[in-house]
Amino acid sequence: MVMELAMLEEKAPVVRNLRNQEEVSWINPLLTGTKEALEGIELTMEDVKDAEERLQRFAPFISRVFPETRDRDGLIESPLKEIPGMKEKLNSTWGAGLTGKLLLKMDSDLAVAGSIKARGGIYEILKHAEDLALEHGIVKSGENYEKFADPEAKEFFSQYSVHVGSTGNLGLSIGIISAAVGFHVFVHMSQDAKQWKKDLLRSKGVEVIEYAGDYGAAVKKGREEAEKDPYSYFVDDENSVNLFLGYAVAALRLRKQLEECEIKVDEEHPLFVYLPCGVGGAPGGVTFGLKLLYGDNVHIFYEEPVQACCMVLGIATGLHSDICVQDIGLSGKTEADGLAVGRPSKFVGKTVEHLLSGEFTVEDDRLYLYMKALLDQEHIFIEPSSCAAFAGPVRIEKEEACRKYLEEQGLSGKMEKATHIAWATGGSLVPEEVRESYLKKAAEVEDSSDANQLK
Protein backbone atom coordinates (compact mmCIF):
# COMPACT_ATOMS: atom_id res chain seq x y z
CA MET A 1 0.00 0.00 0.00
CA VAL A 2 2.91 2.34 0.77
CA MET A 3 4.19 1.81 -2.77
CA GLU A 4 0.73 2.46 -4.21
CA LEU A 5 0.42 5.68 -2.22
CA ALA A 6 3.82 6.81 -3.45
CA MET A 7 2.68 6.30 -7.05
CA LEU A 8 -0.56 8.18 -6.36
CA GLU A 9 1.36 11.09 -4.85
CA GLU A 10 3.63 11.21 -7.89
CA LYS A 11 0.60 11.31 -10.18
CA ALA A 12 -1.37 13.74 -7.98
CA PRO A 13 0.85 15.61 -5.49
CA VAL A 14 -2.22 16.89 -3.61
CA VAL A 15 -2.70 13.36 -2.23
CA ARG A 16 0.25 13.92 0.12
CA ASN A 17 -1.40 17.03 1.53
CA LEU A 18 -4.74 15.23 1.88
CA ARG A 19 -3.02 12.34 3.67
CA ASN A 20 -1.38 14.81 6.04
CA GLN A 21 -4.84 16.15 6.94
CA GLU A 22 -3.98 19.62 5.69
CA GLU A 23 -6.47 22.18 4.44
CA VAL A 24 -5.78 22.37 0.72
CA SER A 25 -6.67 24.74 -2.08
CA TRP A 26 -6.56 22.61 -5.22
CA ILE A 27 -6.86 23.97 -8.73
CA ASN A 28 -8.14 21.36 -11.17
CA PRO A 29 -5.58 20.67 -13.94
CA LEU A 30 -8.29 18.88 -15.97
CA LEU A 31 -10.37 22.04 -16.42
CA THR A 32 -11.01 22.80 -20.09
CA GLY A 33 -13.12 25.26 -22.03
CA THR A 34 -16.81 24.72 -21.31
CA LYS A 35 -17.80 24.03 -24.92
CA GLU A 36 -15.23 21.26 -25.19
CA ALA A 37 -16.20 19.78 -21.82
CA LEU A 38 -19.94 19.74 -22.58
CA GLU A 39 -19.34 17.88 -25.84
CA GLY A 40 -18.24 14.91 -23.77
CA ILE A 41 -21.44 14.84 -21.69
CA GLU A 42 -24.55 13.08 -22.98
CA LEU A 43 -26.98 15.25 -21.00
CA THR A 44 -28.07 18.57 -22.52
CA MET A 45 -30.04 21.70 -21.73
CA GLU A 46 -33.13 19.94 -23.11
CA ASP A 47 -32.87 17.43 -20.26
CA VAL A 48 -32.69 20.23 -17.70
CA LYS A 49 -35.67 22.02 -19.23
CA ASP A 50 -37.63 18.77 -19.22
CA ALA A 51 -36.95 18.47 -15.48
CA GLU A 52 -38.01 22.07 -14.93
CA GLU A 53 -41.28 21.47 -16.78
CA ARG A 54 -42.00 18.36 -14.71
CA LEU A 55 -41.59 20.35 -11.50
CA GLN A 56 -44.02 22.92 -12.90
CA ARG A 57 -46.56 20.16 -13.60
CA PHE A 58 -46.31 19.03 -9.99
CA ALA A 59 -46.62 22.55 -8.55
CA PRO A 60 -50.40 22.18 -7.87
CA PHE A 61 -49.73 18.95 -5.93
CA ILE A 62 -46.86 20.52 -3.98
CA SER A 63 -48.98 23.56 -3.16
CA ARG A 64 -51.80 21.37 -1.84
CA VAL A 65 -49.79 18.99 0.36
CA PHE A 66 -47.20 21.53 1.56
CA PRO A 67 -49.04 24.75 2.48
CA GLU A 68 -45.75 26.55 3.11
CA THR A 69 -45.19 26.58 -0.67
CA ARG A 70 -48.48 28.29 -1.57
CA ASP A 71 -47.01 31.78 -1.61
CA ARG A 72 -44.84 30.55 -4.51
CA ASP A 73 -47.66 28.54 -6.14
CA GLY A 74 -45.99 25.23 -5.33
CA LEU A 75 -42.51 26.24 -6.45
CA ILE A 76 -39.79 25.09 -4.05
CA GLU A 77 -37.13 27.78 -4.30
CA SER A 78 -34.77 29.64 -1.96
CA PRO A 79 -33.75 33.30 -1.56
CA LEU A 80 -30.54 34.79 -2.92
CA LYS A 81 -29.23 37.42 -0.51
CA GLU A 82 -26.23 39.72 -0.50
CA ILE A 83 -24.26 39.40 2.76
CA PRO A 84 -21.92 42.42 2.99
CA GLY A 85 -21.44 42.02 6.74
CA MET A 86 -20.12 38.49 6.25
CA LYS A 87 -17.84 39.69 3.47
CA GLU A 88 -16.37 42.29 5.82
CA LYS A 89 -15.93 39.62 8.51
CA LEU A 90 -14.13 37.28 6.10
CA ASN A 91 -11.83 40.14 5.15
CA SER A 92 -11.15 41.46 8.66
CA THR A 93 -10.85 38.17 10.55
CA TRP A 94 -9.51 35.78 7.92
CA GLY A 95 -7.71 38.24 5.64
CA ALA A 96 -9.71 37.15 2.61
CA GLY A 97 -9.16 40.33 0.59
CA LEU A 98 -12.47 39.67 -1.16
CA THR A 99 -13.28 42.61 -3.45
CA GLY A 100 -16.47 41.65 -5.33
CA LYS A 101 -20.00 41.06 -4.07
CA LEU A 102 -20.68 38.14 -1.71
CA LEU A 103 -24.11 36.51 -1.80
CA LEU A 104 -25.69 33.55 -0.04
CA LYS A 105 -27.87 31.11 -1.97
CA MET A 106 -30.13 30.03 0.85
CA ASP A 107 -31.00 26.42 0.05
CA SER A 108 -30.80 26.14 3.83
CA ASP A 109 -34.31 27.63 3.73
CA LEU A 110 -35.84 25.54 0.95
CA ALA A 111 -39.41 24.58 1.79
CA VAL A 112 -40.37 21.00 2.65
CA ALA A 113 -36.90 19.56 3.38
CA GLY A 114 -34.77 22.55 4.46
CA SER A 115 -31.74 21.70 2.33
CA ILE A 116 -30.41 21.54 -1.22
CA LYS A 117 -31.57 17.90 -1.25
CA ALA A 118 -35.12 19.24 -1.63
CA ARG A 119 -34.17 19.81 -5.27
CA GLY A 120 -32.86 16.46 -6.51
CA GLY A 121 -34.56 14.24 -3.96
CA ILE A 122 -38.04 15.65 -4.43
CA TYR A 123 -37.63 15.74 -8.21
CA GLU A 124 -36.60 12.08 -8.43
CA ILE A 125 -39.56 10.86 -6.37
CA LEU A 126 -42.01 12.99 -8.34
CA LYS A 127 -40.66 11.64 -11.63
CA HIS A 128 -40.98 8.08 -10.33
CA ALA A 129 -44.55 8.80 -9.20
CA GLU A 130 -45.37 10.33 -12.57
CA ASP A 131 -43.99 7.31 -14.44
CA LEU A 132 -46.11 4.93 -12.35
CA ALA A 133 -49.23 7.11 -12.55
CA LEU A 134 -49.10 7.47 -16.33
CA GLU A 135 -48.39 3.76 -16.78
CA HIS A 136 -51.39 2.73 -14.66
CA GLY A 137 -53.80 5.49 -15.70
CA ILE A 138 -53.88 7.29 -12.35
CA VAL A 139 -53.41 10.52 -14.30
CA LYS A 140 -53.44 11.30 -17.98
CA SER A 141 -51.12 13.60 -19.88
CA GLY A 142 -52.33 17.19 -19.59
CA GLU A 143 -54.39 16.64 -16.43
CA ASN A 144 -53.96 18.81 -13.33
CA TYR A 145 -51.41 17.06 -11.11
CA GLU A 146 -53.27 18.11 -7.99
CA LYS A 147 -54.89 14.67 -8.53
CA PHE A 148 -51.74 13.15 -7.00
CA ALA A 149 -52.99 14.43 -3.63
CA ASP A 150 -56.34 12.59 -3.89
CA PRO A 151 -56.94 9.61 -1.55
CA GLU A 152 -57.26 7.25 -4.54
CA ALA A 153 -53.77 8.18 -5.76
CA LYS A 154 -52.27 7.80 -2.29
CA GLU A 155 -53.87 4.36 -1.97
CA PHE A 156 -52.36 3.35 -5.31
CA PHE A 157 -48.86 4.47 -4.34
CA SER A 158 -49.07 2.73 -0.95
CA GLN A 159 -48.41 -0.62 -2.66
CA TYR A 160 -44.95 0.62 -3.69
CA SER A 161 -41.90 1.32 -1.56
CA VAL A 162 -38.87 3.58 -1.81
CA HIS A 163 -35.40 2.97 -0.34
CA VAL A 164 -32.50 5.41 0.03
CA GLY A 165 -29.16 5.46 1.86
CA SER A 166 -28.24 8.76 3.49
CA THR A 167 -26.17 10.64 6.05
CA GLY A 168 -29.13 12.90 6.68
CA ASN A 169 -30.41 15.57 4.31
CA LEU A 170 -31.11 13.37 1.28
CA GLY A 171 -32.94 10.99 3.57
CA LEU A 172 -35.06 13.89 4.84
CA SER A 173 -36.06 15.01 1.37
CA ILE A 174 -36.77 11.50 0.05
CA GLY A 175 -38.60 10.49 3.20
CA ILE A 176 -40.81 13.57 3.42
CA ILE A 177 -41.85 13.69 -0.25
CA SER A 178 -42.28 9.90 -0.55
CA ALA A 179 -44.56 9.83 2.48
CA ALA A 180 -46.56 12.75 1.08
CA VAL A 181 -47.08 10.89 -2.21
CA GLY A 182 -48.09 7.73 -0.37
CA PHE A 183 -45.09 5.46 -0.84
CA HIS A 184 -43.90 3.17 1.93
CA VAL A 185 -40.44 4.62 2.47
CA PHE A 186 -37.28 3.25 4.10
CA VAL A 187 -34.32 5.51 4.85
CA HIS A 188 -31.09 3.66 5.57
CA MET A 189 -28.95 6.00 7.69
CA SER A 190 -25.25 5.82 8.47
CA GLN A 191 -23.60 6.40 11.85
CA ASP A 192 -22.96 10.04 10.86
CA ALA A 193 -26.64 10.96 10.67
CA LYS A 194 -27.87 13.34 13.37
CA GLN A 195 -30.49 12.04 15.79
CA TRP A 196 -32.88 14.93 15.15
CA LYS A 197 -33.03 14.01 11.45
CA LYS A 198 -33.95 10.43 12.32
CA ASP A 199 -36.59 11.66 14.76
CA LEU A 200 -38.11 14.04 12.19
CA LEU A 201 -38.35 11.29 9.58
CA ARG A 202 -40.02 8.91 12.00
CA SER A 203 -42.56 11.62 12.87
CA LYS A 204 -43.53 11.64 9.16
CA GLY A 205 -44.19 7.89 9.16
CA VAL A 206 -40.85 7.00 7.57
CA GLU A 207 -39.07 3.78 8.54
CA VAL A 208 -35.52 4.70 9.54
CA ILE A 209 -32.98 1.88 9.62
CA GLU A 210 -29.71 2.70 11.39
CA TYR A 211 -26.27 1.25 10.67
CA ALA A 212 -23.00 1.29 12.58
CA GLY A 213 -21.11 1.75 9.31
CA ASP A 214 -20.56 4.80 7.15
CA TYR A 215 -22.53 6.26 4.24
CA GLY A 216 -21.30 3.60 1.82
CA ALA A 217 -22.58 0.81 4.05
CA ALA A 218 -26.03 2.42 4.32
CA VAL A 219 -26.26 2.84 0.54
CA LYS A 220 -25.20 -0.75 -0.07
CA LYS A 221 -27.81 -2.11 2.34
CA GLY A 222 -30.54 0.11 0.93
CA ARG A 223 -29.80 -1.10 -2.58
CA GLU A 224 -29.85 -4.75 -1.47
CA GLU A 225 -33.20 -4.36 0.29
CA ALA A 226 -34.79 -2.63 -2.70
CA GLU A 227 -33.61 -5.36 -5.08
CA LYS A 228 -35.56 -7.97 -3.09
CA ASP A 229 -38.92 -6.43 -3.97
CA PRO A 230 -40.12 -5.72 -7.54
CA TYR A 231 -42.41 -3.01 -6.13
CA SER A 232 -39.45 -1.19 -4.58
CA TYR A 233 -37.52 1.74 -6.01
CA PHE A 234 -33.98 2.62 -4.96
CA VAL A 235 -32.78 6.22 -5.03
CA ASP A 236 -29.13 5.91 -6.01
CA ASP A 237 -27.36 9.02 -4.73
CA GLU A 238 -24.13 7.88 -6.37
CA ASN A 239 -25.39 7.31 -9.91
CA SER A 240 -28.83 8.85 -10.38
CA VAL A 241 -29.33 10.97 -13.49
CA ASN A 242 -32.72 12.09 -12.16
CA LEU A 243 -31.26 13.43 -8.94
CA PHE A 244 -28.59 15.20 -10.99
CA LEU A 245 -31.14 16.87 -13.27
CA GLY A 246 -33.28 17.95 -10.33
CA TYR A 247 -30.28 19.79 -8.94
CA ALA A 248 -29.42 21.24 -12.36
CA VAL A 249 -32.77 23.07 -12.48
CA ALA A 250 -31.36 25.32 -9.73
CA ALA A 251 -29.21 27.04 -12.35
CA LEU A 252 -32.25 28.21 -14.31
CA ARG A 253 -33.80 29.58 -11.12
CA LEU A 254 -30.56 31.29 -10.10
CA ARG A 255 -30.24 33.00 -13.46
CA LYS A 256 -33.64 34.60 -12.96
CA GLN A 257 -32.69 35.75 -9.47
CA LEU A 258 -29.43 37.29 -10.67
CA GLU A 259 -31.30 39.14 -13.40
CA GLU A 260 -33.81 40.44 -10.85
CA CYS A 261 -30.89 41.70 -8.76
CA GLU A 262 -29.41 43.32 -11.90
CA ILE A 263 -26.23 41.30 -11.47
CA LYS A 264 -24.37 40.74 -14.71
CA VAL A 265 -22.49 37.57 -15.54
CA ASP A 266 -20.20 37.95 -18.53
CA GLU A 267 -16.51 38.14 -19.41
CA GLU A 268 -16.07 41.38 -17.45
CA HIS A 269 -18.31 40.27 -14.56
CA PRO A 270 -17.22 36.73 -13.56
CA LEU A 271 -19.33 34.54 -11.30
CA PHE A 272 -17.77 32.34 -8.61
CA VAL A 273 -19.88 29.64 -6.96
CA TYR A 274 -18.81 27.64 -3.90
CA LEU A 275 -20.64 24.37 -3.18
CA PRO A 276 -20.20 22.03 -0.20
CA CYS A 277 -19.66 18.51 -1.51
CA GLY A 278 -20.38 15.03 -0.17
CA VAL A 279 -20.88 12.21 -2.68
CA GLY A 280 -21.24 14.88 -5.39
CA GLY A 281 -24.80 14.71 -6.72
CA ALA A 282 -26.06 18.13 -5.65
CA PRO A 283 -22.95 20.18 -6.49
CA GLY A 284 -22.50 18.17 -9.69
CA GLY A 285 -25.98 18.95 -10.96
CA VAL A 286 -25.70 22.64 -10.07
CA THR A 287 -22.31 22.76 -11.80
CA PHE A 288 -23.69 21.26 -14.98
CA GLY A 289 -26.65 23.65 -15.06
CA LEU A 290 -24.54 26.74 -14.43
CA LYS A 291 -21.96 25.78 -17.03
CA LEU A 292 -24.73 25.29 -19.60
CA LEU A 293 -25.90 28.84 -18.89
CA TYR A 294 -22.72 30.79 -18.28
CA GLY A 295 -19.92 28.76 -19.85
CA ASP A 296 -16.43 30.02 -19.10
CA ASN A 297 -17.78 33.03 -17.19
CA VAL A 298 -18.69 30.92 -14.15
CA HIS A 299 -16.01 29.41 -11.94
CA ILE A 300 -17.14 26.61 -9.65
CA PHE A 301 -15.37 25.28 -6.58
CA TYR A 302 -16.32 22.47 -4.18
CA GLU A 303 -15.65 22.42 -0.44
CA GLU A 304 -15.10 19.23 1.55
CA PRO A 305 -14.07 18.34 5.11
CA VAL A 306 -10.41 17.47 5.63
CA GLN A 307 -11.35 13.96 6.79
CA ALA A 308 -13.95 13.32 4.05
CA CYS A 309 -12.42 14.86 0.93
CA CYS A 310 -13.59 12.11 -1.42
CA MET A 311 -14.37 14.14 -4.55
CA VAL A 312 -11.03 15.93 -4.78
CA LEU A 313 -9.31 12.59 -4.14
CA GLY A 314 -11.32 10.85 -6.86
CA ILE A 315 -10.86 13.55 -9.50
CA ALA A 316 -7.20 14.32 -8.74
CA THR A 317 -6.16 10.66 -8.94
CA GLY A 318 -8.51 9.82 -11.81
CA LEU A 319 -9.77 6.85 -9.79
CA HIS A 320 -13.15 8.34 -8.90
CA SER A 321 -15.16 5.70 -7.00
CA ASP A 322 -12.27 3.23 -7.12
CA ILE A 323 -10.63 5.06 -4.22
CA CYS A 324 -11.94 6.19 -0.83
CA VAL A 325 -10.50 8.47 1.83
CA GLN A 326 -9.79 5.50 4.11
CA ASP A 327 -7.36 4.25 1.45
CA ILE A 328 -5.09 7.19 2.24
CA GLY A 329 -5.46 6.94 6.00
CA LEU A 330 -8.31 9.38 6.62
CA SER A 331 -11.28 8.54 8.84
CA GLY A 332 -14.17 9.85 6.74
CA LYS A 333 -15.67 11.16 9.99
CA THR A 334 -16.65 14.81 10.26
CA GLU A 335 -18.97 17.14 12.16
CA ALA A 336 -20.34 18.09 8.72
CA ASP A 337 -22.72 15.13 8.60
CA GLY A 338 -24.06 15.94 5.13
CA LEU A 339 -20.53 15.76 3.76
CA ALA A 340 -19.46 12.61 5.62
CA VAL A 341 -18.80 10.53 2.52
CA GLY A 342 -15.68 8.47 1.97
CA ARG A 343 -16.15 7.43 -1.66
CA PRO A 344 -17.29 9.81 -4.43
CA SER A 345 -19.77 9.29 -7.23
CA LYS A 346 -17.98 8.13 -10.36
CA PHE A 347 -20.86 9.37 -12.50
CA VAL A 348 -20.58 12.89 -11.08
CA GLY A 349 -16.79 12.92 -11.01
CA LYS A 350 -16.53 11.91 -14.67
CA THR A 351 -19.23 14.43 -15.61
CA VAL A 352 -17.69 17.47 -13.92
CA GLU A 353 -13.97 16.71 -14.09
CA HIS A 354 -13.47 19.14 -17.00
CA LEU A 355 -15.97 21.74 -15.68
CA LEU A 356 -14.78 22.14 -12.09
CA SER A 357 -12.28 24.92 -11.32
CA GLY A 358 -11.03 23.43 -8.07
CA GLU A 359 -11.65 22.36 -4.50
CA PHE A 360 -11.00 23.54 -0.96
CA THR A 361 -10.80 21.28 2.07
CA VAL A 362 -11.69 22.68 5.47
CA GLU A 363 -11.19 21.75 9.14
CA ASP A 364 -14.34 20.99 11.13
CA ASP A 365 -13.59 23.63 13.77
CA ARG A 366 -13.48 26.33 11.14
CA LEU A 367 -17.06 25.46 10.10
CA TYR A 368 -18.29 26.51 13.53
CA LEU A 369 -16.45 29.82 13.35
CA TYR A 370 -18.00 30.57 9.95
CA MET A 371 -21.40 29.56 11.31
CA LYS A 372 -21.15 31.96 14.25
CA ALA A 373 -19.79 34.75 12.05
CA LEU A 374 -22.75 34.47 9.68
CA LEU A 375 -25.20 34.50 12.56
CA ASP A 376 -23.50 37.49 14.19
CA GLN A 377 -23.09 39.53 11.02
CA GLU A 378 -26.25 38.66 9.05
CA HIS A 379 -28.59 37.02 11.60
CA ILE A 380 -28.73 33.94 9.37
CA PHE A 381 -28.32 30.40 10.70
CA ILE A 382 -27.09 27.56 8.52
CA GLU A 383 -25.83 24.19 9.70
CA PRO A 384 -22.06 23.45 9.94
CA SER A 385 -22.00 21.40 6.71
CA SER A 386 -23.27 24.45 4.81
CA CYS A 387 -20.54 26.64 6.24
CA ALA A 388 -17.92 24.80 4.21
CA ALA A 389 -19.06 27.12 1.41
CA PHE A 390 -17.14 30.01 2.99
CA ALA A 391 -13.74 28.33 2.63
CA GLY A 392 -13.70 29.38 -1.05
CA PRO A 393 -14.46 33.08 -0.60
CA VAL A 394 -11.82 33.27 2.15
CA ARG A 395 -9.08 31.85 -0.06
CA ILE A 396 -9.90 32.75 -3.68
CA GLU A 397 -8.07 36.09 -3.65
CA LYS A 398 -5.73 35.25 -0.79
CA GLU A 399 -3.83 32.07 -1.61
CA GLU A 400 -1.06 31.76 -4.15
CA ALA A 401 -2.57 28.83 -6.04
CA CYS A 402 -5.85 30.74 -6.41
CA ARG A 403 -4.16 33.97 -7.48
CA LYS A 404 -2.30 32.00 -10.13
CA TYR A 405 -5.61 30.57 -11.34
CA LEU A 406 -7.12 34.05 -11.56
CA GLU A 407 -4.13 35.27 -13.53
CA GLU A 408 -4.18 32.34 -15.95
CA GLN A 409 -7.93 32.82 -16.51
CA GLY A 410 -7.44 36.53 -17.23
CA LEU A 411 -9.43 37.50 -14.13
CA SER A 412 -6.87 39.38 -12.04
CA GLY A 413 -8.15 42.83 -13.05
CA LYS A 414 -11.83 41.87 -12.92
CA MET A 415 -12.33 40.74 -9.34
CA GLU A 416 -13.89 43.99 -8.15
CA LYS A 417 -16.71 43.29 -10.61
CA ALA A 418 -17.00 39.63 -9.62
CA THR A 419 -19.96 38.02 -7.85
CA HIS A 420 -19.29 35.28 -5.30
CA ILE A 421 -22.09 32.92 -4.24
CA ALA A 422 -21.68 30.71 -1.18
CA TRP A 423 -24.28 27.94 -1.48
CA ALA A 424 -25.91 27.20 1.88
CA THR A 425 -27.04 23.61 1.68
CA GLY A 426 -29.03 23.08 4.89
CA GLY A 427 -30.14 24.52 8.20
CA SER A 428 -33.72 25.75 8.57
CA LEU A 429 -35.08 22.48 10.00
CA VAL A 430 -32.39 22.20 12.70
CA PRO A 431 -34.18 22.14 16.11
CA GLU A 432 -33.48 25.01 18.50
CA GLU A 433 -31.69 22.82 21.05
CA VAL A 434 -29.36 21.50 18.34
CA ARG A 435 -28.64 25.06 17.16
CA GLU A 436 -27.72 25.95 20.74
CA SER A 437 -25.32 23.00 20.90
CA TYR A 438 -23.68 24.18 17.67
CA LEU A 439 -23.26 27.68 19.08
CA LYS A 440 -21.80 26.25 22.28
CA LYS A 441 -19.31 24.31 20.17
CA ALA A 442 -18.45 27.50 18.25
CA ALA A 443 -17.75 29.31 21.53
CA GLU A 444 -15.50 26.46 22.65
CA VAL A 445 -13.58 26.64 19.37
CA GLU A 446 -13.16 30.41 19.75
CA ASP A 447 -11.83 29.98 23.27
CA SER A 448 -9.48 27.13 22.40
CA SER A 449 -5.73 27.49 22.22
CA ASP A 450 -5.84 26.59 18.52
CA ALA A 451 -8.30 29.35 17.60
CA ASN A 452 -5.64 31.69 16.23
CA GLN A 453 -4.52 29.01 13.78
CA LEU A 454 -8.03 29.02 12.33
CA LYS A 455 -7.89 32.75 11.59
Secondary structure as GFF3:
##gff-version 3
##sequence-region A 1 455
A	DSSP	alpha_helix	2	11	.	.	.	ID=ss1
A	DSSP	alpha_helix	14	19	.	.	.	ID=ss2
A	DSSP	beta_strand	25	27	.	.	.	ID=ss3
A	DSSP	alpha_helix	34	39	.	.	.	ID=ss4
A	DSSP	alpha_helix	45	57	.	.	.	ID=ss5
A	DSSP	alpha_helix	59	65	.	.	.	ID=ss6
A	DSSP	three_ten_helix	67	72	.	.	.	ID=ss7
A	DSSP	beta_strand	80	82	.	.	.	ID=ss8
A	DSSP	alpha_helix	84	94	.	.	.	ID=ss9
A	DSSP	beta_strand	101	106	.	.	.	ID=ss10
A	DSSP	three_ten_helix	107	109	.	.	.	ID=ss11
A	DSSP	alpha_helix	117	135	.	.	.	ID=ss12
A	DSSP	three_ten_helix	145	149	.	.	.	ID=ss13
A	DSSP	alpha_helix	151	157	.	.	.	ID=ss14
A	DSSP	beta_strand	161	166	.	.	.	ID=ss15
A	DSSP	alpha_helix	169	181	.	.	.	ID=ss16
A	DSSP	beta_strand	184	189	.	.	.	ID=ss17
A	DSSP	alpha_helix	195	203	.	.	.	ID=ss18
A	DSSP	beta_strand	207	210	.	.	.	ID=ss19
A	DSSP	alpha_helix	215	227	.	.	.	ID=ss20
A	DSSP	beta_strand	232	235	.	.	.	ID=ss21
A	DSSP	alpha_helix	241	260	.	.	.	ID=ss22
A	DSSP	beta_strand	271	276	.	.	.	ID=ss23
A	DSSP	alpha_helix	281	294	.	.	.	ID=ss24
A	DSSP	three_ten_helix	295	297	.	.	.	ID=ss25
A	DSSP	beta_strand	298	305	.	.	.	ID=ss26
A	DSSP	three_ten_helix	306	308	.	.	.	ID=ss27
A	DSSP	alpha_helix	310	317	.	.	.	ID=ss28
A	DSSP	three_ten_helix	320	322	.	.	.	ID=ss29
A	DSSP	three_ten_helix	325	328	.	.	.	ID=ss30
A	DSSP	three_ten_helix	337	339	.	.	.	ID=ss31
A	DSSP	alpha_helix	346	352	.	.	.	ID=ss32
A	DSSP	beta_strand	358	362	.	.	.	ID=ss33
A	DSSP	alpha_helix	364	378	.	.	.	ID=ss34
A	DSSP	three_ten_helix	386	390	.	.	.	ID=ss35
A	DSSP	alpha_helix	391	395	.	.	.	ID=ss36
A	DSSP	alpha_helix	400	408	.	.	.	ID=ss37
A	DSSP	three_ten_helix	412	417	.	.	.	ID=ss38
A	DSSP	beta_strand	419	424	.	.	.	ID=ss39
A	DSSP	alpha_helix	432	447	.	.	.	ID=ss40
A	DSSP	three_ten_helix	451	454	.	.	.	ID=ss41
###
